[in-house]
Amino acid sequence: MGTLRALVLCCTLKPSPAPSSAELLGREVLAALADHDVDGEVIRIADHTVRFGVSVDEGDGDEWPAIRAKLLDAQILVVATPIWLGQPSSICKMVLERLDAELSQTDDQGRPLTYGKVATVAVVGNEDGAHHVTAEVLQALGDVGFTIPATASTYWVGEAMGGVDYRDAGTKPQTTGRATKTAAANAAHLARLLAKQPYPAT
């Protein structure tokens, strides 16, 4: 298989052009994926009218269907979210709720359209909680049909009670850089395997 496609859904609460550490880390994952012949784009959800709900189209100007079309065209999904009060952002939770609709969207063999797609997570915050947020998001993505690779996340958290964002933190720790590269490499590897050997019909 040739070039794979990735989609980064940035779940910062801030619309553009406000700077976003979650978007920065998401773009770093996308750059690491490029080393494995994967291209893609970043969508900042706050820049779009995405309605609350659990269907593929909530109507009334809902822009989720266009985002969903890009998601279905990609083999790799990256969810980039900040930590707020120890939780994924409210926008991240809304995205997960919209993905719940995929449980009823199946191909001609009865498989969810998300089967064969790989998901990873990028998390930033100024408090501890990255493992908790990663667990919540990856559990939800697995529930709706995405496949989770080994070492499927990268994260950065600043000092507790601190006020420094990832984008302002200067030289980044090697641990975050290694995790980003590993998550990208494993996601690309798994996506290619699934493209060659899809899940069986249900």
Backbone as a chain_set.jsonl record, in Angstrom:
{"seq": "MGTLRALVLCCTLKPSPAPSSAELLGREVLAALADHDVDGEVIRIADHTVRFGVSVDEGDGDEWPAIRAKLLDAQILVVATPIWLGQPSSICKMVLERLDAELSQTDDQGRPLTYGKVATVAVVGNEDGAHHVTAEVLQALGDVGFTIPATASTYWVGEAMGGVDYRDAGTKPQTTGRATKTAAANAAHLARLLAKQPYPAT", "coords": {"N": [[0.852, -1.187, 0.0], [0.469, 2.266, -0.713], [0.855, 5.69, 0.047], [-0.472, 6.551, 3.165], [-3.315, 8.012, 4.84], [-3.886, 10.485, 7.285], [-5.84, 11.925, 9.907], [-5.966, 14.603, 12.06], [-7.774, 15.471, 14.801], [-8.163, 18.278, 16.467], [-8.861, 19.197, 19.692], [-8.873, 21.497, 21.214], [-10.203, 24.136, 23.254], [-10.136, 26.591, 22.151], [-10.839, 28.703, 19.425], [-9.3, 29.252, 16.174], [-7.485, 32.311, 15.535], [-6.095, 31.659, 17.856], [-3.298, 30.539, 19.734], [-2.469, 27.072, 20.242], [-1.559, 24.493, 22.331], [-2.355, 21.839, 22.212], [-2.917, 21.567, 19.505], [-0.352, 21.998, 18.491], [1.087, 19.723, 19.46], [-0.407, 17.757, 18.169], [0.188, 18.363, 15.512], [2.878, 17.757, 15.562], [2.764, 14.993, 15.835], [1.649, 14.432, 13.329], [3.751, 15.282, 11.694], [5.672, 13.39, 12.444], [4.412, 11.121, 11.475], [4.659, 11.579, 8.769], [7.196, 10.7, 8.222], [6.765, 8.095, 7.746], [5.522, 7.768, 5.369], [2.959, 8.898, 5.44], [0.385, 11.145, 4.934], [-1.633, 14.064, 5.698], [-4.026, 16.057, 7.563], [-4.856, 18.73, 9.873], [-7.673, 19.363, 11.805], [-9.229, 21.85, 13.545], [-11.599, 21.576, 15.833], [-13.05, 23.548, 17.168], [-13.2, 25.576, 15.343], [-15.333, 25.053, 13.794], [-18.852, 24.492, 13.228], [-20.065, 22.234, 15.118], [-22.504, 20.154, 16.128], [-23.958, 19.104, 19.244], [-24.689, 15.681, 19.917], [-25.581, 12.303, 18.864], [-25.674, 11.29, 16.337], [-24.92, 10.812, 12.793], [-25.433, 13.132, 11.455], [-26.575, 16.053, 12.659], [-28.078, 18.04, 11.597], [-29.324, 21.429, 10.853], [-27.185, 23.138, 10.019], [-25.001, 21.685, 10.881], [-21.619, 20.83, 10.901], [-20.305, 18.478, 11.211], [-20.751, 16.229, 9.423], [-19.093, 16.778, 7.132], [-16.561, 16.758, 8.292], [-16.564, 14.157, 9.215], [-16.556, 12.781, 6.785], [-13.935, 13.204, 5.947], [-12.642, 11.855, 7.979], [-13.458, 9.223, 7.477], [-12.14, 8.838, 5.132], [-9.571, 8.619, 5.889], [-6.878, 6.568, 7.181], [-5.756, 6.678, 9.64], [-6.486, 8.056, 12.767], [-5.923, 10.815, 14.805], [-6.463, 12.019, 17.922], [-6.243, 15.004, 19.469], [-5.994, 16.502, 22.523], [-6.446, 18.9, 25.164], [-5.958, 18.824, 28.76], [-8.471, 19.361, 31.077], [-9.415, 20.066, 34.287], [-8.575, 17.526, 34.963], [-9.703, 15.98, 32.988], [-10.545, 14.936, 29.57], [-11.003, 17.527, 27.116], [-14.154, 19.324, 26.822], [-14.89, 19.53, 24.175], [-13.515, 17.402, 23.046], [-14.913, 15.294, 24.271], [-17.397, 15.7, 23.092], [-16.767, 15.083, 20.423], [-16.209, 12.345, 20.709], [-18.754, 11.48, 21.432], [-20.134, 12.017, 19.055], [-18.9, 10.153, 17.442], [-20.015, 7.859, 18.378], [-22.152, 7.258, 16.774], [-21.109, 5.742, 14.756], [-21.301, 3.087, 15.368], [-23.606, 2.092, 14.277], [-23.222, 2.333, 11.605], [-22.402, 0.522, 8.948], [-20.443, -1.612, 6.734], [-20.942, -3.549, 3.654], [-20.522, -6.042, 4.64], [-21.224, -6.066, 7.212], [-19.499, -4.831, 8.997], [-18.417, -2.203, 11.171], [-17.695, 1.049, 9.82], [-15.428, 2.119, 10.833], [-13.769, 0.03, 11.359], [-10.567, -1.315, 10.8], [-9.347, 1.093, 10.834], [-6.909, 3.082, 12.495], [-6.228, 4.419, 15.72], [-4.826, 7.082, 17.617], [-3.646, 9.096, 20.412], [-3.006, 12.408, 21.503], [-1.953, 14.349, 24.156], [-2.08, 17.238, 26.178], [-1.255, 19.343, 28.983], [-1.293, 21.253, 32.077], [-1.323, 19.988, 34.44], [-1.057, 16.874, 36.221], [-2.493, 13.904, 34.805], [-2.528, 12.898, 32.303], [-2.407, 10.143, 31.728], [-4.891, 9.267, 32.619], [-6.65, 10.713, 30.942], [-5.811, 9.753, 28.434], [-6.528, 7.056, 28.724], [-9.349, 7.243, 28.917], [-10.041, 8.328, 26.387], [-8.921, 6.516, 24.506], [-10.244, 4.162, 25.218], [-12.903, 4.797, 24.503], [-12.58, 5.2, 21.73], [-11.779, 2.646, 20.942], [-14.118, 1.279, 21.553], [-15.876, 2.138, 19.552], [-14.856, 1.004, 17.304], [-12.276, 1.57, 16.321], [-8.837, 0.586, 15.918], [-6.315, 0.087, 18.282], [-2.959, 0.817, 18.471], [0.185, -0.532, 19.776], [1.707, 1.416, 22.347], [0.165, 3.896, 22.011], [-0.055, 6.605, 22.423], [0.962, 10.013, 23.029], [2.269, 12.486, 25.206], [2.394, 15.545, 27.127], [2.9, 17.073, 30.187], [2.925, 19.869, 32.294], [4.51, 21.354, 35.194], [2.857, 20.714, 38.278], [0.349, 22.931, 39.359], [1.466, 24.823, 37.829], [1.995, 27.296, 35.171], [2.834, 27.147, 32.558], [2.531, 26.574, 29.144], [2.671, 23.887, 26.74], [3.465, 24.813, 24.227], [4.966, 26.987, 24.943], [7.07, 26.056, 26.345], [9.719, 25.9, 25.712], [12.704, 24.051, 25.068], [11.764, 20.781, 24.382], [11.005, 17.799, 26.285], [12.925, 14.814, 25.791], [11.549, 12.482, 26.18], [8.846, 12.952, 25.475], [9.177, 13.488, 22.764], [10.206, 11.018, 21.85], [8.027, 9.35, 22.427], [6.112, 10.429, 20.716], [7.221, 9.852, 18.184], [7.269, 7.061, 18.328], [4.538, 6.398, 18.645], [3.578, 7.311, 16.186], [5.029, 5.7, 14.352], [4.143, 3.112, 15.063], [1.404, 3.356, 14.604], [1.277, 3.814, 11.808], [2.425, 1.44, 10.897], [0.583, -0.513, 11.838], [-1.749, 0.336, 10.519], [-1.107, -0.221, 7.858], [-0.893, -3.012, 7.951], [-3.553, -3.697, 8.561], [-4.811, -2.757, 6.294], [-3.949, -4.561, 4.399], [-4.864, -6.944, 5.471], [-7.889, -7.152, 6.267], [-10.361, -6.94, 8.95], [-12.453, -9.784, 9.752], [-15.718, -10.492, 8.277], [-18.754, -9.708, 10.036]], "CA": [[0.0, 0.0, 0.0], [1.25, 3.489, -0.821], [0.7, 6.705, 1.073], [-1.634, 6.504, 4.038], [-3.907, 9.302, 5.168], [-4.173, 10.687, 8.707], [-6.617, 13.1, 10.276], [-5.813, 15.041, 13.447], [-8.873, 16.282, 15.317], [-7.668, 19.069, 17.592], [-10.007, 19.456, 20.56], [-8.701, 22.68, 22.046], [-11.408, 24.942, 23.419], [-9.91, 27.906, 21.556], [-10.85, 28.774, 17.956], [-8.18, 29.957, 15.537], [-6.054, 31.996, 15.44], [-5.466, 31.523, 19.177], [-2.33, 29.436, 19.775], [-2.965, 25.882, 20.929], [-0.561, 23.458, 22.586], [-2.893, 20.571, 21.716], [-2.702, 21.532, 18.059], [1.08, 21.857, 18.256], [1.472, 18.322, 19.631], [-1.046, 17.02, 17.081], [0.977, 18.581, 14.289], [4.133, 17.012, 15.711], [2.437, 13.606, 15.487], [1.488, 14.395, 11.881], [5.099, 15.364, 11.119], [6.31, 12.088, 12.655], [3.765, 10.183, 10.551], [5.188, 11.826, 7.419], [8.396, 9.871, 8.071], [6.312, 6.742, 7.406], [4.722, 7.896, 4.153], [1.582, 9.221, 5.809], [0.085, 12.572, 4.887], [-2.899, 14.337, 6.363], [-4.343, 17.436, 7.926], [-5.352, 19.007, 11.213], [-8.925, 20.115, 11.884], [-9.518, 22.357, 14.89], [-13.047, 21.448, 15.928], [-13.621, 24.817, 17.627], [-13.381, 26.454, 14.186], [-16.465, 24.55, 13.014], [-20.129, 24.323, 13.917], [-20.326, 20.813, 15.357], [-23.616, 20.068, 17.071], [-24.018, 17.995, 20.195], [-25.586, 14.621, 19.486], [-24.993, 10.987, 18.648], [-25.992, 10.828, 14.987], [-23.913, 11.249, 11.824], [-25.793, 14.478, 11.001], [-27.546, 16.66, 13.552], [-28.825, 19.065, 10.873], [-29.234, 22.831, 11.296], [-25.844, 23.672, 9.791], [-23.985, 20.83, 11.497], [-20.467, 20.603, 10.03], [-19.693, 17.182, 11.467], [-20.71, 15.324, 8.269], [-17.922, 17.034, 6.289], [-15.403, 16.27, 9.045], [-16.684, 12.694, 9.211], [-16.138, 12.288, 5.469], [-12.468, 13.179, 5.951], [-12.25, 10.791, 8.892], [-13.657, 7.943, 6.8], [-11.156, 8.756, 4.048], [-8.247, 8.428, 6.497], [-6.609, 5.281, 7.821], [-5.262, 6.943, 10.993], [-7.089, 9.178, 13.469], [-5.208, 11.331, 15.979], [-7.262, 12.938, 18.73], [-5.36, 15.85, 20.284], [-6.847, 17.188, 23.496], [-5.875, 19.381, 26.426], [-6.544, 18.338, 30.008], [-9.147, 20.367, 31.886], [-9.929, 19.451, 35.508], [-8.235, 16.116, 34.934], [-10.549, 15.318, 32.004], [-10.437, 15.43, 28.194], [-11.803, 18.736, 26.93], [-15.562, 19.103, 26.475], [-14.956, 19.326, 22.722], [-13.095, 16.018, 22.83], [-16.019, 14.426, 24.65], [-18.414, 15.843, 22.059], [-16.301, 14.3, 19.275], [-16.419, 10.934, 21.025], [-20.2, 11.244, 21.361], [-20.518, 11.963, 17.642], [-18.383, 8.896, 16.898], [-20.901, 6.775, 18.806], [-23.035, 6.929, 15.648], [-20.453, 4.791, 13.846], [-21.681, 1.722, 15.72], [-24.718, 1.663, 13.418], [-22.845, 2.554, 10.206], [-21.626, -0.664, 8.607], [-20.228, -1.907, 5.316], [-21.813, -4.603, 3.146], [-20.24, -7.277, 5.37], [-21.654, -5.888, 8.586], [-18.452, -4.277, 9.849], [-18.416, -0.737, 11.285], [-16.802, 1.714, 8.868], [-14.196, 2.442, 11.548], [-12.895, -1.146, 11.404], [-9.417, -1.16, 9.922], [-8.73, 2.391, 11.07], [-6.062, 3.098, 13.693], [-6.397, 5.652, 16.489], [-3.842, 7.458, 18.631], [-4.049, 10.251, 21.204], [-1.98, 13.369, 21.926], [-2.539, 15.027, 25.317], [-1.257, 18.27, 26.815], [-1.881, 19.983, 30.125], [-0.405, 21.77, 33.104], [-1.48, 19.173, 35.637], [-1.028, 15.447, 35.947], [-3.79, 13.432, 34.319], [-2.4, 12.446, 30.92], [-2.749, 8.718, 31.629], [-6.336, 9.16, 32.776], [-7.277, 11.216, 29.717], [-5.499, 8.786, 27.381], [-7.352, 5.858, 28.943], [-10.739, 7.553, 28.568], [-10.215, 8.536, 24.95], [-8.644, 5.281, 23.766], [-11.336, 3.226, 25.495], [-14.043, 5.188, 23.673], [-12.268, 4.949, 20.325], [-11.842, 1.204, 20.757], [-15.519, 0.863, 21.607], [-16.574, 2.441, 18.298], [-14.315, 0.238, 16.192], [-10.899, 1.859, 15.947], [-7.821, -0.318, 16.444], [-5.335, 0.838, 19.078], [-1.635, 0.196, 18.378], [1.046, -0.465, 20.957], [2.207, 2.77, 22.618], [-0.729, 4.653, 21.13], [-0.259, 7.978, 22.868], [2.076, 10.873, 23.414], [1.72, 13.532, 26.059], [3.261, 16.434, 27.892], [2.252, 17.821, 31.263], [3.839, 20.75, 33.0], [4.573, 21.263, 36.648], [1.596, 20.91, 38.981], [0.079, 24.322, 39.755], [2.242, 25.71, 36.964], [1.241, 28.04, 34.165], [3.548, 27.116, 31.287], [1.948, 25.699, 28.137], [3.616, 23.107, 25.937], [3.997, 25.644, 23.135], [5.864, 27.994, 25.514], [7.951, 25.365, 27.294], [11.103, 25.861, 25.261], [13.164, 22.732, 24.641], [10.837, 19.752, 24.837], [11.687, 16.611, 26.812], [13.134, 13.729, 24.835], [10.543, 11.446, 26.396], [7.683, 13.271, 24.646], [9.575, 13.31, 21.369], [10.28, 9.582, 21.558], [6.667, 8.807, 22.443], [5.459, 10.891, 19.491], [7.747, 9.072, 17.064], [6.849, 5.667, 18.474], [3.106, 6.315, 18.353], [3.413, 7.478, 14.736], [5.559, 4.523, 13.672], [3.273, 1.971, 15.313], [0.123, 3.593, 13.939], [1.455, 3.595, 10.372], [2.659, 0.003, 10.711], [-0.664, -1.242, 12.035], [-2.688, 0.707, 9.453], [-0.742, -0.968, 6.652], [-1.256, -4.409, 8.173], [-5.002, -3.822, 8.47], [-5.202, -2.541, 4.9], [-3.674, -5.8, 3.673], [-5.597, -8.057, 6.067], [-9.004, -6.55, 7.013], [-11.084, -7.763, 9.913], [-13.45, -10.635, 9.107], [-17.106, -10.05, 8.299], [-19.444, -10.037, 11.286]], "C": [[0.887, 1.236, 0.0], [1.034, 4.418, 0.345], [-0.591, 6.51, 1.853], [-2.109, 7.92, 4.326], [-4.199, 9.348, 6.66], [-5.007, 11.94, 8.889], [-6.398, 13.378, 11.748], [-7.015, 15.9, 13.809], [-8.379, 16.979, 16.577], [-8.857, 19.544, 18.412], [-9.743, 20.56, 21.57], [-10.029, 23.418, 22.16], [-11.329, 26.249, 22.652], [-10.001, 27.853, 20.035], [-9.601, 29.469, 17.441], [-8.496, 31.441, 15.487], [-5.351, 31.869, 16.791], [-4.478, 30.363, 19.165], [-2.862, 28.279, 20.609], [-1.845, 24.874, 21.09], [-1.042, 22.098, 22.099], [-2.688, 20.466, 20.21], [-1.225, 21.347, 17.731], [1.507, 20.393, 18.384], [0.825, 17.451, 18.557], [-0.282, 17.162, 15.783], [2.325, 17.863, 14.365], [3.914, 15.52, 15.435], [2.311, 13.47, 13.977], [2.845, 14.463, 11.178], [5.837, 14.04, 11.286], [5.704, 11.032, 11.737], [4.285, 10.351, 9.129], [6.451, 11.019, 7.161], [8.049, 8.44, 7.661], [5.339, 6.768, 6.23], [3.236, 8.055, 4.462], [1.402, 10.727, 5.673], [-1.268, 12.815, 5.546], [-3.081, 15.794, 6.689], [-4.829, 17.507, 9.367], [-6.651, 19.791, 11.09], [-9.12, 20.546, 13.325], [-11.038, 22.435, 15.011], [-13.707, 22.764, 16.324], [-13.824, 25.813, 16.493], [-14.624, 26.093, 13.373], [-17.715, 24.462, 13.886], [-20.424, 22.836, 14.007], [-21.367, 20.733, 16.463], [-23.415, 18.928, 18.068], [-24.991, 16.954, 19.666], [-24.841, 13.33, 19.266], [-25.424, 10.405, 17.302], [-24.907, 11.319, 14.03], [-24.202, 12.655, 11.317], [-26.898, 15.009, 11.882], [-28.32, 17.803, 12.903], [-28.531, 20.475, 11.344], [-27.817, 23.384, 11.179], [-24.723, 22.866, 10.408], [-22.855, 20.552, 10.502], [-19.766, 19.272, 10.29], [-19.689, 16.273, 10.24], [-19.505, 15.535, 7.362], [-16.641, 16.564, 6.977], [-15.396, 14.744, 9.037], [-16.233, 12.11, 7.875], [-14.62, 12.223, 5.378], [-11.95, 12.073, 6.863], [-12.367, 9.426, 8.204], [-12.675, 7.745, 5.655], [-9.753, 8.476, 4.571], [-8.122, 7.022, 7.071], [-6.17, 5.45, 9.278], [-5.967, 8.179, 11.552], [-6.219, 9.534, 14.666], [-6.143, 12.303, 16.689], [-6.31, 13.692, 19.642], [-6.228, 16.676, 21.232], [-6.032, 17.758, 24.648], [-6.551, 18.676, 27.598], [-7.203, 19.528, 30.706], [-9.793, 19.661, 33.071], [-9.719, 17.939, 35.501], [-8.968, 15.315, 33.879], [-10.16, 15.737, 30.584], [-11.312, 16.675, 28.059], [-13.248, 18.384, 26.574], [-15.728, 18.884, 24.976], [-14.53, 17.909, 22.377], [-14.232, 15.062, 23.157], [-17.15, 14.504, 23.631], [-18.046, 15.041, 20.81], [-16.536, 12.815, 19.521], [-17.904, 10.581, 20.967], [-20.68, 11.168, 19.914], [-20.053, 10.653, 17.005], [-19.22, 7.701, 17.337], [-21.821, 6.337, 17.676], [-22.433, 5.878, 14.73], [-20.798, 3.332, 14.177], [-22.795, 1.19, 14.823], [-24.44, 1.874, 11.934], [-21.915, 1.427, 9.78], [-21.449, -0.819, 7.103], [-21.105, -3.09, 4.896], [-21.55, -5.966, 3.785], [-20.547, -7.141, 6.862], [-20.626, -5.314, 9.534], [-18.618, -2.765, 9.974], [-17.394, -0.128, 10.339], [-15.483, 2.115, 9.511], [-13.259, 1.238, 11.659], [-11.766, -0.969, 10.391], [-8.747, 0.191, 10.041], [-8.03, 2.384, 12.429], [-6.223, 4.436, 14.395], [-5.273, 5.843, 17.494], [-4.312, 8.741, 19.314], [-2.827, 11.096, 21.541], [-2.603, 14.264, 23.0], [-1.564, 16.06, 25.862], [-2.004, 18.862, 27.997], [-0.853, 20.451, 31.123], [-0.563, 21.054, 34.432], [-1.305, 17.714, 35.236], [-2.421, 15.015, 35.498], [-3.721, 12.884, 32.914], [-2.78, 10.984, 30.77], [-4.26, 8.513, 31.735], [-7.05, 9.588, 31.492], [-7.044, 10.244, 28.562], [-6.384, 7.547, 27.509], [-8.8, 6.101, 28.534], [-10.933, 7.618, 27.063], [-9.98, 7.249, 24.168], [-9.712, 4.226, 24.013], [-12.532, 3.531, 24.6], [-13.788, 4.898, 22.197], [-12.273, 3.459, 20.011], [-13.27, 0.7, 20.724], [-16.241, 1.088, 20.281], [-15.848, 1.875, 17.083], [-12.904, 0.538, 15.76], [-9.964, 0.828, 16.576], [-6.722, 0.507, 17.102], [-3.98, 0.142, 18.981], [-0.913, 0.192, 19.723], [1.586, 0.957, 21.099], [1.462, 3.783, 21.756], [-0.914, 6.107, 21.539], [1.056, 8.696, 23.072], [1.493, 11.988, 24.262], [2.825, 14.392, 26.651], [2.414, 17.083, 28.963], [3.305, 18.653, 31.979], [3.787, 20.521, 34.499], [3.199, 21.492, 37.262], [1.509, 22.336, 39.509], [0.833, 25.313, 38.876], [1.381, 26.396, 35.925], [1.901, 28.06, 32.807], [2.88, 26.125, 30.35], [3.043, 24.975, 27.369], [4.259, 23.971, 24.861], [4.999, 26.678, 23.64], [6.973, 27.374, 26.368], [9.401, 25.295, 26.851], [11.479, 24.479, 24.77], [12.279, 21.654, 25.247], [11.604, 18.53, 25.343], [11.826, 15.527, 25.749], [12.082, 12.643, 24.982], [9.305, 11.701, 25.541], [8.008, 13.064, 23.178], [9.638, 11.843, 20.968], [8.89, 8.955, 21.505], [5.916, 9.204, 21.177], [5.918, 10.059, 18.299], [7.301, 7.618, 17.127], [5.37, 5.496, 18.143], [2.86, 6.415, 16.854], [3.875, 6.23, 13.988], [4.632, 3.324, 13.845], [1.921, 2.125, 14.632], [0.222, 3.321, 12.443], [1.639, 2.109, 10.072], [1.354, -0.785, 10.804], [-1.678, -0.929, 10.943], [-2.384, -0.048, 8.163], [-1.102, -2.457, 6.787], [-2.758, -4.613, 8.005], [-5.506, -3.602, 7.054], [-4.999, -3.817, 4.08], [-4.519, -6.969, 4.176], [-6.75, -7.491, 6.9], [-9.602, -7.513, 8.024], [-12.122, -8.617, 9.197], [-14.85, -10.031, 9.165], [-17.77, -10.488, 9.593], [-20.772, -10.693, 11.009]], "O": [[1.938, 1.251, 0.641], [1.029, 3.99, 1.5], [-1.662, 6.328, 1.274], [-1.396, 8.894, 4.086], [-4.697, 8.379, 7.234], [-4.894, 12.895, 8.121], [-6.612, 12.506, 12.591], [-7.248, 16.94, 13.192], [-8.2, 16.35, 17.62], [-9.752, 20.212, 17.894], [-10.32, 20.563, 22.657], [-10.875, 23.333, 21.27], [-12.333, 26.947, 22.511], [-9.315, 27.044, 19.409], [-8.927, 30.186, 18.181], [-9.668, 31.808, 15.404], [-4.125, 31.964, 16.855], [-4.795, 29.299, 18.633], [-3.612, 28.482, 21.564], [-1.245, 24.444, 20.105], [-0.244, 21.289, 21.627], [-2.33, 19.405, 19.698], [-0.881, 20.621, 16.798], [2.21, 19.877, 17.516], [1.447, 16.501, 18.081], [-0.122, 16.194, 15.039], [2.85, 17.414, 13.346], [4.783, 14.861, 14.864], [2.807, 12.502, 13.4], [3.062, 13.777, 10.18], [6.548, 13.608, 10.378], [6.413, 10.14, 11.271], [4.348, 9.385, 8.369], [6.752, 10.687, 6.015], [8.926, 7.668, 7.277], [4.458, 5.917, 6.109], [2.379, 7.433, 3.834], [2.179, 11.5, 6.234], [-1.965, 11.867, 5.908], [-2.383, 16.659, 6.161], [-5.164, 16.498, 9.988], [-6.718, 20.774, 10.352], [-9.172, 19.709, 14.227], [-11.679, 23.264, 14.365], [-14.809, 23.066, 15.864], [-14.546, 26.796, 16.661], [-14.932, 26.752, 12.38], [-17.637, 24.371, 15.111], [-20.972, 22.248, 13.074], [-21.14, 21.184, 17.586], [-22.778, 17.92, 17.76], [-25.996, 17.294, 19.042], [-23.627, 13.257, 19.453], [-25.526, 9.188, 17.144], [-24.072, 12.143, 14.404], [-23.301, 13.312, 10.796], [-28.018, 14.499, 11.869], [-29.122, 18.464, 13.562], [-27.612, 20.701, 12.131], [-27.306, 24.014, 12.105], [-23.586, 23.336, 10.45], [-23.106, 20.092, 9.389], [-18.751, 18.971, 9.663], [-18.691, 15.587, 10.021], [-18.942, 14.56, 6.864], [-15.74, 16.034, 6.325], [-14.347, 14.12, 8.873], [-15.596, 11.057, 7.842], [-14.075, 11.287, 4.793], [-10.945, 11.43, 6.561], [-11.483, 8.58, 8.335], [-12.406, 6.613, 5.252], [-8.853, 8.137, 3.803], [-9.115, 6.374, 7.402], [-6.203, 4.497, 10.057], [-6.036, 9.216, 10.893], [-5.827, 8.663, 15.443], [-6.563, 13.302, 16.105], [-5.647, 13.094, 20.489], [-7.083, 17.447, 20.798], [-5.037, 17.162, 25.062], [-7.581, 18.02, 27.44], [-6.577, 20.569, 30.902], [-10.619, 18.766, 32.891], [-10.565, 17.176, 35.968], [-8.873, 14.087, 33.866], [-9.519, 16.772, 30.4], [-12.265, 16.846, 28.819], [-13.529, 17.288, 26.088], [-16.608, 18.135, 24.551], [-15.126, 17.281, 21.502], [-14.488, 14.122, 22.405], [-17.792, 13.496, 23.336], [-18.904, 14.395, 20.208], [-17.011, 12.107, 18.634], [-18.268, 9.5, 20.503], [-21.535, 10.347, 19.584], [-20.729, 10.107, 16.133], [-19.139, 6.636, 16.725], [-22.227, 5.176, 17.62], [-23.158, 5.197, 14.004], [-20.602, 2.446, 13.346], [-22.916, -0.02, 14.63], [-25.307, 1.627, 11.097], [-20.762, 1.381, 10.208], [-22.192, -0.245, 6.308], [-21.914, -3.578, 5.686], [-22.262, -6.932, 3.511], [-20.175, -7.996, 7.666], [-20.839, -5.304, 10.747], [-18.928, -2.102, 8.984], [-16.345, -0.721, 10.085], [-14.519, 2.42, 8.808], [-12.089, 1.395, 12.009], [-11.991, -0.525, 9.265], [-7.704, 0.427, 9.431], [-8.498, 1.762, 13.382], [-6.341, 5.473, 13.741], [-4.825, 4.894, 18.138], [-5.253, 9.39, 18.858], [-1.753, 10.569, 21.828], [-3.654, 14.865, 22.78], [-0.369, 15.793, 25.992], [-3.234, 18.884, 28.017], [0.321, 20.092, 31.034], [0.006, 21.476, 35.439], [-1.394, 17.367, 34.058], [-3.41, 15.691, 35.783], [-4.736, 12.446, 32.372], [-3.414, 10.614, 29.782], [-4.834, 7.687, 31.025], [-7.95, 8.895, 31.017], [-7.965, 9.946, 27.801], [-6.92, 7.053, 26.517], [-9.41, 5.257, 27.877], [-11.875, 7.036, 26.525], [-10.752, 6.922, 23.267], [-10.05, 3.47, 23.103], [-13.109, 2.622, 24.004], [-14.672, 4.408, 21.494], [-12.718, 3.05, 18.938], [-13.597, -0.204, 19.954], [-17.125, 0.311, 19.922], [-16.181, 2.221, 15.95], [-12.366, -0.169, 14.908], [-10.261, 0.269, 17.631], [-6.258, 1.501, 16.543], [-3.865, -1.018, 19.374], [-1.349, 0.832, 20.68], [1.886, 1.621, 20.106], [2.045, 4.436, 20.891], [-1.829, 6.774, 21.056], [2.108, 8.084, 23.259], [0.347, 12.391, 24.059], [4.0, 14.026, 26.673], [1.328, 17.588, 28.68], [4.421, 18.198, 32.232], [3.112, 19.617, 34.993], [2.458, 22.367, 36.815], [2.481, 22.874, 40.04], [0.836, 26.512, 39.153], [0.188, 26.117, 35.807], [1.569, 28.904, 31.975], [2.681, 24.965, 30.711], [4.197, 25.404, 27.353], [5.461, 23.87, 24.614], [5.798, 27.194, 22.859], [7.724, 28.088, 27.032], [10.23, 24.697, 27.537], [10.673, 23.804, 24.13], [12.068, 21.612, 26.459], [12.715, 18.256, 24.889], [10.943, 15.351, 24.91], [11.756, 11.958, 24.012], [8.767, 10.769, 24.944], [7.194, 12.521, 22.431], [9.185, 11.465, 19.888], [8.61, 8.125, 20.64], [5.163, 8.401, 20.625], [5.098, 9.613, 17.497], [6.991, 7.013, 16.101], [4.993, 4.557, 17.442], [2.029, 5.687, 16.31], [3.183, 5.756, 13.086], [4.364, 2.601, 12.885], [1.353, 1.149, 14.14], [-0.653, 2.669, 11.872], [1.076, 1.588, 9.11], [1.061, -1.62, 9.949], [-2.392, -1.822, 10.487], [-3.3, -0.466, 7.456], [-1.564, -3.075, 5.828], [-3.191, -5.583, 7.383], [-6.511, -4.188, 6.652], [-5.782, -4.115, 3.177], [-4.854, -7.874, 3.412], [-6.615, -7.36, 8.116], [-9.386, -8.723, 7.968], [-12.624, -8.223, 8.144], [-15.132, -9.169, 9.997], [-17.401, -11.506, 10.179], [-21.496, -11.041, 11.943]]}, "num_chains": 1, "name": "protein.A"}
